[in-house]
Amino acid sequence: MKKQKQTKQSINRQELEARILRSAEIVFAEKGYNGSSMEAIAAVAKISKQNLIYYFSNKELLYKRVLKEMLDIWIEKLSFLEKDGDTPEQVIRRYVHEKMQLSRLYPNGSKVFAHEIISGAPMLKDYLVSHLKPQFERDVKLVKSWISKGLIADIDAEHLFFTIWAATQTYADFSLQMEVLLAKTSLDEDDFERAELAVTEFVMRALGAKKIN
């Protein structure tokens, strides 16, 4: 019985911590780091400030956790991993799909990440160097190997990634612009499917691949 109670407490703690992080994403996305407060985050999470501080002792610690969690999700899901029999087109199509899904499912986390980068990444730069850069270099090496084998057009491998990131993250970071121009109150699943197809087809054509049906 005691072990079962501890397990339940552990689950409850994980659920509350996840709620705090999602609430922090909302506040940091709307207000930026400097404009946010622990009181505002506690209010969105619907807990007391004292309870919030029990889990995260200060705003900087919570902000860094939000940023690192977003980057960890990005690194976990976004890698040019070749499976047996995969063509470059299949790898890239899967990559664009996952990136678009992140923009759809984690729009606030993406905005927080964008704010941090625009600000010069004062709290994330070291983490970018130690975690994102090694994966980026591996993925660039793979793209260059495709080029050398004549599987895709001779393009700038590094800027291929920058272009995909910009084209997909805009649906999270600048969603309001899309909503205004498309006369929508919010982007729905159909909008993201349409966007994914457009971005993927654009990339495929740049690589000299045939149009995706």
C-alpha positions in Angstrom: 0.0 0.0 0.0 2.8 2.4 0.9 4.5 1.8 -2.4 1.3 2.4 -4.4 0.8 5.7 -2.5 4.3 6.9 -3.3 3.7 6.1 -7.0 0.5 8.1 -7.0 2.3 11.0 -5.3 5.0 10.8 -7.9 2.4 10.9 -10.8 0.6 13.8 -9.2 3.9 15.7 -8.9 4.8 15.0 -12.5 1.4 16.2 -13.6 1.6 19.4 -11.6 5.1 20.1 -12.8 3.9 19.6 -16.4 1.1 22.0 -15.8 3.5 24.6 -14.4 5.7 24.3 -17.4 2.8 24.7 -19.9 1.6 27.7 -17.9 5.1 29.2 -17.9 5.2 28.8 -21.6 2.0 30.8 -22.0 3.2 33.6 -19.8 6.8 33.8 -21.2 5.4 33.7 -24.8 3.0 36.6 -24.1 5.2 38.7 -21.9 8.8 37.7 -22.6 11.2 37.0 -19.8 11.4 40.5 -18.3 7.7 41.1 -18.4 6.8 37.8 -16.7 6.4 37.1 -13.0 6.1 34.1 -10.8 2.7 35.5 -9.7 1.4 35.5 -13.2 2.6 32.0 -13.9 1.1 30.7 -10.6 -2.2 32.3 -11.6 -2.3 30.6 -15.0 -1.4 27.3 -13.4 -4.1 27.9 -10.8 -1.8 27.3 -7.8 -0.4 29.5 -5.1 2.9 31.3 -5.6 4.3 29.4 -2.6 3.4 26.1 -4.3 5.1 27.2 -7.5 8.2 28.2 -5.6 8.3 24.8 -4.0 8.8 23.3 -7.5 10.8 26.1 -9.1 12.5 28.4 -6.7 12.8 31.4 -9.1 11.8 32.7 -12.5 15.2 32.2 -14.1 15.2 28.5 -13.2 11.7 28.0 -14.6 12.6 29.9 -17.7 15.7 27.8 -18.4 13.7 24.7 -17.8 11.1 25.8 -20.4 13.8 26.6 -22.9 15.7 23.4 -22.4 12.6 21.2 -22.5 11.6 22.8 -25.9 15.1 22.3 -27.3 15.2 18.7 -26.0 11.9 18.0 -27.7 13.3 19.5 -30.9 16.5 17.5 -30.8 14.6 14.3 -30.0 12.1 14.6 -32.9 14.2 16.4 -35.4 17.1 14.5 -36.8 17.8 13.3 -40.3 17.8 9.6 -39.3 17.9 7.2 -42.2 16.0 4.0 -42.0 16.8 1.1 -44.2 15.6 1.8 -47.7 14.8 5.4 -47.0 15.4 7.9 -49.8 16.5 11.5 -49.0 13.0 12.6 -50.0 11.4 10.4 -47.4 13.8 11.6 -44.7 13.2 15.2 -45.5 9.4 14.8 -45.8 9.3 13.1 -42.4 11.5 15.9 -41.0 9.2 18.7 -42.3 6.2 16.8 -40.9 7.7 16.6 -37.4 8.8 20.2 -37.4 5.3 21.4 -38.5 3.8 19.2 -35.7 6.0 20.9 -33.1 4.8 24.3 -34.3 1.2 23.1 -34.0 1.5 21.3 -30.7 4.0 23.6 -28.9 3.3 27.1 -30.3 4.0 28.9 -26.9 7.2 27.0 -26.4 8.3 27.9 -29.9 7.6 31.6 -29.2 9.6 31.5 -26.0 12.5 29.9 -27.9 12.2 32.6 -30.6 12.2 35.4 -27.9 15.4 33.9 -26.4 17.2 33.7 -29.7 16.2 37.2 -30.8 17.5 38.5 -27.4 20.9 36.9 -28.2 20.3 33.6 -26.3 21.8 34.9 -23.0 20.5 31.8 -21.1 20.6 29.2 -23.9 23.7 29.8 -25.9 25.9 27.2 -24.1 23.1 24.6 -24.3 22.7 25.3 -28.1 26.5 24.7 -28.5 26.5 21.5 -26.4 23.3 19.9 -27.6 21.9 21.3 -30.8 25.2 21.9 -32.7 26.4 18.3 -32.7 23.1 17.0 -34.1 23.1 19.8 -36.7 26.6 18.9 -37.8 25.7 15.3 -38.2 22.6 16.2 -40.2 24.6 18.5 -42.5 27.1 15.8 -43.1 24.4 13.4 -44.2 22.9 16.0 -46.6 26.4 16.6 -48.1 26.8 12.8 -48.6 23.5 12.8 -50.5 24.9 15.6 -52.7 28.2 13.8 -53.3 26.3 10.7 -54.4 24.1 12.7 -56.8 20.9 11.9 -54.9 19.9 15.5 -54.5 20.8 18.8 -56.1 24.0 20.6 -55.1 22.6 23.0 -52.4 23.9 24.8 -49.4 23.3 22.1 -46.8 23.4 24.4 -43.7 21.0 26.8 -45.2 18.6 24.0 -46.2 18.0 23.5 -42.5 17.7 27.2 -41.8 15.1 27.5 -44.5 13.1 24.6 -43.2 13.2 25.9 -39.7 12.1 29.4 -40.8 9.3 28.0 -43.0 7.8 25.8 -40.3 8.4 27.9 -37.1 6.6 30.9 -38.7 3.3 29.0 -38.2 3.9 29.1 -34.4 5.9 32.3 -33.9 3.9 34.5 -36.3 0.6 32.6 -36.3 -1.3 35.9 -35.7 -0.1 37.1 -39.1 -1.3 33.9 -40.8 -4.7 34.2 -39.0 -5.2 37.7 -40.1 -4.3 37.1 -43.7 -6.3 33.8 -43.9 -9.3 35.4 -42.0 -9.1 32.8 -39.2 -9.5 33.2 -35.5 -6.9 30.4 -35.1 -5.0 28.0 -37.4 -6.6 24.6 -37.4 -5.4 21.1 -38.4 -6.3 21.6 -42.1 -4.2 24.8 -42.2 -1.2 22.9 -40.8 -1.7 20.1 -43.3 -1.9 22.6 -46.2 1.2 24.4 -44.9 3.1 21.1 -44.5 2.4 20.1 -48.1 3.4 23.5 -49.4 6.7 23.6 -47.5 7.5 20.0 -48.3 6.8 20.5 -52.0 8.9 23.7 -52.0 11.9 21.9 -50.4 11.5 18.8 -52.7 11.6 21.0 -55.8 14.7 22.9 -54.5 16.4 19.5 -54.1 15.5 18.5 -57.7 13.0 15.9 -56.5 9.7 15.1 -58.2 6.5 16.7 -56.9 4.8 14.9 -54.0 1.3 13.6 -54.7 
